[in-house]
């Protein structure tokens, strides 16, 4: 019994509080329709790139804490990402309505790297391409691993050295099998 919910909010999937509540609403509705208690179904949060950021943030914001989080090439440090010269300025536009006084605070609150102390203690599995030129590993996955370990989180970070910014199905077979195989462990 596996349930996959793939909410789509646009090209870049932002996990705002409203988006998290929407996903929670979908899970609750599926529970009512199927007659299954959503607490009895393993929820796994997954995503790629900005969706990876969303998967990590959903773990923190979800009404029912996921059993695990799997992210591929995730944006981890939104502050560093938004300051990079190759990134469009619309990140600030997306988060501006969420800022009460300071746009920087809103960006930090939606940045996995900056909310590590508040993330639930669940397994996190991150896979990334060593040649990712969109979400640079040294600014994201690598430093996230260190910070997560500092806070005692269960985190596995796998690098596909010859891969770039890709979806999980594009990784070499051994990495792809490990990624999806570990997801299945939580579902079976």
Secondary structure, 3 states (H helix, E strand, C coil): CCCCCCCCCCCCCCCCHHHHHHHHHHHHHHHHHHCCCHHHCCCEEEEECHHHHHHHHHHHHCCCCCCEEEEECCCCCHHHHHHCCCCCCHHHHHHHCCCCCCHHHHHHHCCHHHHHHHCCCCEEEEEEECCCCCCCHHHCHHHHHHHHHHCCCCEEEEEECCCCCCCHHHCCHHHHHHHHHHHHHHHC
